[in-house]
């Protein structure tokens, strides 16, 4: 019984330490990744803006439900492989150079915007894509995990990898 009490105490202490470390991290963040996508700007922009087909080239996305446009802006829900879903709103679209997307859930534990900026790549058949996430994470435990376990650019890196793979297909 004494060993169980010690283990429980150490576990509670560790959780409290993680919580305190997460609480000391900033609530808001802004991170960016830049990569070269092996396709012309028009094709890359089409991949980004054709949200219905996102599930075909983004392995984490199980399906997409398109909602009624919000003041003419694209609005959709991504159903993710691990049971989560997220609602998005395209707040600005400037073909083929920029797209701003908002995580459209005011009750979410995290949120913010993703900005996709496209420019000609180093080769005429490539595109330089910069993705910037400007967001917030409410729960301190989530902040700790994002900063120290997953890494602050984890989701952006995955998106970049996915779009580079999709763009290389004919």
C-alpha positions as CSV (number, residue, x, y, z in Angstrom):
1,X,0.0,0.0,0.0
2,X,2.9,2.4,0.8
3,X,4.4,1.8,-2.7
4,X,1.0,2.7,-4.3
5,X,0.8,5.9,-2.3
6,X,4.3,6.9,-3.3
7,X,3.6,6.1,-7.0
8,X,0.3,8.1,-6.8
9,X,2.1,11.0,-5.1
10,X,4.8,11.1,-7.8
11,X,2.1,10.9,-10.5
12,X,0.2,13.8,-9.0
13,X,3.4,15.8,-8.7
14,X,4.3,15.2,-12.3
15,X,0.9,16.2,-13.5
16,X,1.0,19.4,-11.4
17,X,4.5,20.1,-12.8
18,X,3.3,19.7,-16.4
19,X,0.2,21.9,-15.6
20,X,2.4,24.6,-14.1
21,X,4.9,24.5,-17.0
22,X,2.0,24.7,-19.5
23,X,0.4,27.6,-17.6
24,X,3.7,29.5,-17.8
25,X,3.7,29.2,-21.7
26,X,2.0,32.0,-23.7
27,X,-1.7,31.7,-24.4
28,X,-1.2,33.0,-28.0
29,X,1.3,32.0,-30.6
30,X,2.4,32.6,-34.2
31,X,4.4,30.0,-36.1
32,X,5.2,29.6,-39.8
33,X,6.7,27.0,-42.1
34,X,7.8,27.6,-45.7
35,X,8.4,24.9,-48.3
36,X,8.6,24.4,-52.1
37,X,5.7,22.5,-53.6
38,X,6.4,20.6,-56.8
39,X,3.6,22.2,-58.8
40,X,2.6,25.6,-60.3
41,X,0.8,28.1,-58.2
42,X,-2.6,27.5,-59.8
43,X,-2.5,23.8,-58.9
44,X,-1.3,24.4,-55.4
45,X,-4.0,27.0,-54.8
46,X,-6.6,24.7,-56.2
47,X,-5.5,22.0,-53.7
48,X,-5.8,24.4,-50.8
49,X,-9.2,25.9,-51.8
50,X,-10.9,22.7,-52.9
51,X,-11.8,21.7,-49.4
52,X,-14.1,18.9,-50.4
53,X,-11.2,16.9,-51.9
54,X,-9.0,17.5,-48.9
55,X,-9.8,14.1,-47.5
56,X,-8.3,12.6,-50.7
57,X,-4.8,13.9,-50.1
58,X,-4.7,14.7,-46.3
59,X,-4.5,11.4,-44.4
60,X,-5.7,12.9,-41.1
61,X,-9.0,14.0,-42.7
62,X,-11.6,11.3,-42.9
63,X,-14.3,13.5,-44.6
64,X,-15.4,17.0,-45.3
65,X,-18.9,18.5,-44.9
66,X,-19.5,21.7,-46.8
67,X,-21.7,24.2,-45.0
68,X,-23.7,27.0,-46.4
69,X,-21.4,29.9,-47.5
70,X,-21.1,32.6,-44.9
71,X,-21.4,35.9,-46.7
72,X,-20.1,34.2,-49.8
73,X,-17.1,32.7,-48.0
74,X,-16.3,29.0,-48.0
75,X,-17.4,27.3,-44.7
76,X,-16.8,23.6,-43.9
77,X,-16.3,20.9,-41.3
78,X,-13.3,18.6,-41.4
79,X,-14.0,15.2,-39.7
80,X,-10.6,13.9,-38.6
81,X,-9.5,10.2,-38.4
82,X,-9.3,10.2,-34.6
83,X,-12.9,11.3,-34.1
84,X,-12.4,15.0,-33.7
85,X,-14.1,17.6,-36.0
86,X,-13.2,21.2,-36.7
87,X,-15.3,23.9,-38.4
88,X,-13.5,26.4,-40.7
89,X,-14.3,29.6,-42.5
90,X,-12.3,31.1,-45.3
91,X,-12.1,34.7,-44.3
92,X,-10.2,35.9,-47.3
93,X,-9.3,34.4,-50.7
94,X,-7.0,36.0,-53.3
95,X,-6.4,33.6,-56.1
96,X,-3.7,32.3,-56.6
97,X,-1.6,34.1,-53.9
98,X,-3.3,34.0,-50.5
99,X,-6.0,32.3,-48.5
100,X,-6.9,33.1,-44.8
101,X,-8.8,30.4,-42.9
102,X,-10.3,30.8,-39.4
103,X,-11.1,27.9,-37.0
104,X,-14.7,28.8,-36.6
105,X,-15.6,27.5,-33.2
106,X,-15.8,30.0,-30.4
107,X,-16.1,27.3,-27.7
108,X,-13.0,25.4,-28.8
109,X,-10.1,24.9,-26.4
110,X,-7.8,26.2,-29.2
111,X,-8.2,28.2,-32.3
112,X,-6.9,30.9,-34.6
113,X,-6.1,31.4,-38.2
114,X,-4.0,29.8,-40.9
115,X,-2.7,32.0,-43.7
116,X,-1.5,30.4,-46.9
117,X,0.8,32.6,-49.0
118,X,1.9,31.4,-52.4
119,X,4.6,32.8,-54.6
120,X,6.6,31.5,-57.6
121,X,9.1,28.8,-56.6
122,X,12.7,28.5,-57.6
123,X,11.7,26.7,-60.7
124,X,8.8,27.7,-63.0
125,X,7.0,24.4,-62.2
126,X,7.2,24.9,-58.5
127,X,5.5,27.1,-55.8
128,X,6.9,28.5,-52.6
129,X,4.2,28.1,-49.9
130,X,4.4,29.8,-46.6
131,X,1.8,28.7,-44.0
132,X,1.4,30.8,-40.8
133,X,-0.7,29.8,-37.8
134,X,-1.7,32.6,-35.5
135,X,-3.6,31.1,-32.7
136,X,-4.3,30.4,-29.0
137,X,-4.4,27.4,-26.8
138,X,-6.5,27.7,-23.6
139,X,-5.7,24.6,-21.5
140,X,-2.2,24.7,-20.0
141,X,-1.9,20.9,-20.5
142,X,-2.5,21.4,-24.3
143,X,0.1,24.2,-24.3
144,X,2.6,21.9,-22.7
145,X,2.0,19.1,-25.2
146,X,2.2,21.4,-28.2
147,X,5.4,23.1,-27.0
148,X,7.3,20.1,-25.6
149,X,5.8,16.9,-27.1
150,X,4.4,17.6,-30.6
151,X,6.3,20.8,-31.4
152,X,4.8,24.1,-32.3
153,X,4.8,23.5,-36.1
154,X,3.6,19.9,-36.0
155,X,0.3,20.5,-37.8
156,X,1.9,22.9,-40.3
157,X,4.7,20.5,-41.1
158,X,2.1,17.7,-41.7
159,X,0.1,19.9,-44.0
160,X,3.2,20.9,-45.9
161,X,4.2,17.2,-46.3
162,X,0.7,16.3,-47.4
163,X,0.4,19.1,-50.0
164,X,3.9,18.4,-51.4
165,X,2.9,14.7,-51.9
166,X,-0.5,15.6,-53.4
167,X,1.0,18.2,-55.8
168,X,3.6,15.8,-57.2
169,X,0.8,13.5,-58.4
170,X,-0.4,14.1,-62.0
